[in-house]
């Protein structure tokens, strides 16, 4: 499994951080947010759990999809 690195905030270039929680037994919720309190750029995600139970692979898949969205820029550089 390859590691996807977070790009800095597209607005202020501050490194972001992530938060993940299991909202209930049907979904995972979380976000990636800029660590600069004056900026506050953030992307939320909600991922539906398959087969009624959470697996580690689903957590990684949800996080990777969110990282890809955070890293996407207007010119589609990755």
PyMOL commands that place a pseudoatom at each C-alpha (Angstrom):
pseudoatom trace, name=CA, resn=UNK, resi=1, chain=A, elem=C, hetatm=0, pos=[0.000, 0.000, 0.000]
pseudoatom trace, name=CA, resn=UNK, resi=2, chain=A, elem=C, hetatm=0, pos=[1.467, 3.343, -1.004]
pseudoatom trace, name=CA, resn=UNK, resi=3, chain=A, elem=C, hetatm=0, pos=[1.314, 6.318, 1.317]
pseudoatom trace, name=CA, resn=UNK, resi=4, chain=A, elem=C, hetatm=0, pos=[-0.496, 9.433, 0.120]
pseudoatom trace, name=CA, resn=UNK, resi=5, chain=A, elem=C, hetatm=0, pos=[0.987, 12.615, 1.535]
pseudoatom trace, name=CA, resn=UNK, resi=6, chain=A, elem=C, hetatm=0, pos=[-1.124, 15.641, 2.372]
pseudoatom trace, name=CA, resn=UNK, resi=7, chain=A, elem=C, hetatm=0, pos=[-0.293, 18.828, 0.537]
pseudoatom trace, name=CA, resn=UNK, resi=8, chain=A, elem=C, hetatm=0, pos=[-0.178, 22.043, 2.560]
pseudoatom trace, name=CA, resn=UNK, resi=9, chain=A, elem=C, hetatm=0, pos=[-3.272, 24.228, 2.717]
pseudoatom trace, name=CA, resn=UNK, resi=10, chain=A, elem=C, hetatm=0, pos=[-4.029, 25.653, -0.745]
pseudoatom trace, name=CA, resn=UNK, resi=11, chain=A, elem=C, hetatm=0, pos=[-4.766, 29.062, 0.782]
pseudoatom trace, name=CA, resn=UNK, resi=12, chain=A, elem=C, hetatm=0, pos=[-2.062, 29.693, 3.415]
pseudoatom trace, name=CA, resn=UNK, resi=13, chain=A, elem=C, hetatm=0, pos=[0.411, 26.798, 2.861]
pseudoatom trace, name=CA, resn=UNK, resi=14, chain=A, elem=C, hetatm=0, pos=[0.132, 25.605, 6.508]
pseudoatom trace, name=CA, resn=UNK, resi=15, chain=A, elem=C, hetatm=0, pos=[0.282, 21.832, 7.061]
pseudoatom trace, name=CA, resn=UNK, resi=16, chain=A, elem=C, hetatm=0, pos=[-3.148, 20.252, 7.660]
pseudoatom trace, name=CA, resn=UNK, resi=17, chain=A, elem=C, hetatm=0, pos=[-4.231, 17.610, 10.148]
pseudoatom trace, name=CA, resn=UNK, resi=18, chain=A, elem=C, hetatm=0, pos=[-6.833, 14.836, 10.033]
pseudoatom trace, name=CA, resn=UNK, resi=19, chain=A, elem=C, hetatm=0, pos=[-9.564, 13.591, 12.337]
pseudoatom trace, name=CA, resn=UNK, resi=20, chain=A, elem=C, hetatm=0, pos=[-11.534, 10.375, 11.911]
pseudoatom trace, name=CA, resn=UNK, resi=21, chain=A, elem=C, hetatm=0, pos=[-14.404, 9.034, 14.007]
pseudoatom trace, name=CA, resn=UNK, resi=22, chain=A, elem=C, hetatm=0, pos=[-16.771, 6.130, 13.667]
pseudoatom trace, name=CA, resn=UNK, resi=23, chain=A, elem=C, hetatm=0, pos=[-20.088, 7.974, 13.704]
pseudoatom trace, name=CA, resn=UNK, resi=24, chain=A, elem=C, hetatm=0, pos=[-22.091, 4.781, 14.191]
pseudoatom trace, name=CA, resn=UNK, resi=25, chain=A, elem=C, hetatm=0, pos=[-22.109, 1.238, 12.870]
pseudoatom trace, name=CA, resn=UNK, resi=26, chain=A, elem=C, hetatm=0, pos=[-23.049, 2.385, 9.359]
pseudoatom trace, name=CA, resn=UNK, resi=27, chain=A, elem=C, hetatm=0, pos=[-20.655, 5.263, 8.627]
pseudoatom trace, name=CA, resn=UNK, resi=28, chain=A, elem=C, hetatm=0, pos=[-17.266, 6.825, 9.276]
pseudoatom trace, name=CA, resn=UNK, resi=29, chain=A, elem=C, hetatm=0, pos=[-16.996, 10.607, 9.529]
pseudoatom trace, name=CA, resn=UNK, resi=30, chain=A, elem=C, hetatm=0, pos=[-13.988, 12.854, 9.639]
pseudoatom trace, name=CA, resn=UNK, resi=31, chain=A, elem=C, hetatm=0, pos=[-12.181, 15.803, 8.161]
pseudoatom trace, name=CA, resn=UNK, resi=32, chain=A, elem=C, hetatm=0, pos=[-8.902, 17.299, 7.018]
pseudoatom trace, name=CA, resn=UNK, resi=33, chain=A, elem=C, hetatm=0, pos=[-8.309, 20.825, 8.260]
pseudoatom trace, name=CA, resn=UNK, resi=34, chain=A, elem=C, hetatm=0, pos=[-5.655, 23.498, 7.970]
pseudoatom trace, name=CA, resn=UNK, resi=35, chain=A, elem=C, hetatm=0, pos=[-3.750, 23.858, 11.260]
pseudoatom trace, name=CA, resn=UNK, resi=36, chain=A, elem=C, hetatm=0, pos=[-3.714, 27.659, 10.978]
pseudoatom trace, name=CA, resn=UNK, resi=37, chain=A, elem=C, hetatm=0, pos=[-6.528, 29.001, 13.213]
pseudoatom trace, name=CA, resn=UNK, resi=38, chain=A, elem=C, hetatm=0, pos=[-6.741, 32.160, 11.091]
pseudoatom trace, name=CA, resn=UNK, resi=39, chain=A, elem=C, hetatm=0, pos=[-7.405, 30.125, 7.933]
pseudoatom trace, name=CA, resn=UNK, resi=40, chain=A, elem=C, hetatm=0, pos=[-9.688, 27.250, 8.847]
pseudoatom trace, name=CA, resn=UNK, resi=41, chain=A, elem=C, hetatm=0, pos=[-9.829, 25.589, 5.413]
pseudoatom trace, name=CA, resn=UNK, resi=42, chain=A, elem=C, hetatm=0, pos=[-11.466, 22.199, 5.878]
pseudoatom trace, name=CA, resn=UNK, resi=43, chain=A, elem=C, hetatm=0, pos=[-12.863, 19.279, 3.915]
pseudoatom trace, name=CA, resn=UNK, resi=44, chain=A, elem=C, hetatm=0, pos=[-15.324, 16.895, 5.601]
pseudoatom trace, name=CA, resn=UNK, resi=45, chain=A, elem=C, hetatm=0, pos=[-16.046, 13.323, 4.614]
pseudoatom trace, name=CA, resn=UNK, resi=46, chain=A, elem=C, hetatm=0, pos=[-18.636, 10.703, 5.390]
pseudoatom trace, name=CA, resn=UNK, resi=47, chain=A, elem=C, hetatm=0, pos=[-18.100, 7.146, 4.222]
pseudoatom trace, name=CA, resn=UNK, resi=48, chain=A, elem=C, hetatm=0, pos=[-20.763, 4.438, 4.327]
pseudoatom trace, name=CA, resn=UNK, resi=49, chain=A, elem=C, hetatm=0, pos=[-19.531, 1.189, 5.892]
pseudoatom trace, name=CA, resn=UNK, resi=50, chain=A, elem=C, hetatm=0, pos=[-20.039, -1.895, 3.726]
pseudoatom trace, name=CA, resn=UNK, resi=51, chain=A, elem=C, hetatm=0, pos=[-21.369, -5.238, 4.999]
pseudoatom trace, name=CA, resn=UNK, resi=52, chain=A, elem=C, hetatm=0, pos=[-22.461, -3.825, 8.367]
pseudoatom trace, name=CA, resn=UNK, resi=53, chain=A, elem=C, hetatm=0, pos=[-19.065, -3.885, 10.066]
pseudoatom trace, name=CA, resn=UNK, resi=54, chain=A, elem=C, hetatm=0, pos=[-16.059, -1.598, 9.895]
pseudoatom trace, name=CA, resn=UNK, resi=55, chain=A, elem=C, hetatm=0, pos=[-12.754, -2.832, 8.512]
pseudoatom trace, name=CA, resn=UNK, resi=56, chain=A, elem=C, hetatm=0, pos=[-9.352, -1.165, 8.642]
pseudoatom trace, name=CA, resn=UNK, resi=57, chain=A, elem=C, hetatm=0, pos=[-9.276, -1.151, 4.836]
pseudoatom trace, name=CA, resn=UNK, resi=58, chain=A, elem=C, hetatm=0, pos=[-12.473, 0.924, 4.780]
pseudoatom trace, name=CA, resn=UNK, resi=59, chain=A, elem=C, hetatm=0, pos=[-10.940, 3.497, 7.124]
pseudoatom trace, name=CA, resn=UNK, resi=60, chain=A, elem=C, hetatm=0, pos=[-7.886, 3.730, 4.859]
pseudoatom trace, name=CA, resn=UNK, resi=61, chain=A, elem=C, hetatm=0, pos=[-10.081, 3.958, 1.737]
pseudoatom trace, name=CA, resn=UNK, resi=62, chain=A, elem=C, hetatm=0, pos=[-12.170, 6.781, 3.250]
pseudoatom trace, name=CA, resn=UNK, resi=63, chain=A, elem=C, hetatm=0, pos=[-9.066, 8.676, 4.345]
pseudoatom trace, name=CA, resn=UNK, resi=64, chain=A, elem=C, hetatm=0, pos=[-7.315, 8.216, 0.989]
pseudoatom trace, name=CA, resn=UNK, resi=65, chain=A, elem=C, hetatm=0, pos=[-10.356, 9.504, -0.913]
pseudoatom trace, name=CA, resn=UNK, resi=66, chain=A, elem=C, hetatm=0, pos=[-10.452, 12.578, 1.320]
pseudoatom trace, name=CA, resn=UNK, resi=67, chain=A, elem=C, hetatm=0, pos=[-6.707, 13.177, 0.978]
pseudoatom trace, name=CA, resn=UNK, resi=68, chain=A, elem=C, hetatm=0, pos=[-7.041, 13.007, -2.804]
pseudoatom trace, name=CA, resn=UNK, resi=69, chain=A, elem=C, hetatm=0, pos=[-9.835, 15.607, -2.645]
pseudoatom trace, name=CA, resn=UNK, resi=70, chain=A, elem=C, hetatm=0, pos=[-7.759, 17.849, -0.334]
pseudoatom trace, name=CA, resn=UNK, resi=71, chain=A, elem=C, hetatm=0, pos=[-4.713, 17.534, -2.594]
pseudoatom trace, name=CA, resn=UNK, resi=72, chain=A, elem=C, hetatm=0, pos=[-6.670, 18.339, -5.772]
pseudoatom trace, name=CA, resn=UNK, resi=73, chain=A, elem=C, hetatm=0, pos=[-5.934, 21.841, -7.032]
pseudoatom trace, name=CA, resn=UNK, resi=74, chain=A, elem=C, hetatm=0, pos=[-7.621, 24.018, -9.644]
pseudoatom trace, name=CA, resn=UNK, resi=75, chain=A, elem=C, hetatm=0, pos=[-5.115, 22.925, -12.285]
pseudoatom trace, name=CA, resn=UNK, resi=76, chain=A, elem=C, hetatm=0, pos=[-5.646, 19.257, -11.242]
pseudoatom trace, name=CA, resn=UNK, resi=77, chain=A, elem=C, hetatm=0, pos=[-2.058, 18.741, -10.074]
pseudoatom trace, name=CA, resn=UNK, resi=78, chain=A, elem=C, hetatm=0, pos=[-1.701, 15.833, -7.668]
for i in range(1, 78): cmd.bond("trace and resi %d" % i, "trace and resi %d" % (i + 1))
show_as sticks, trace
zoom trace
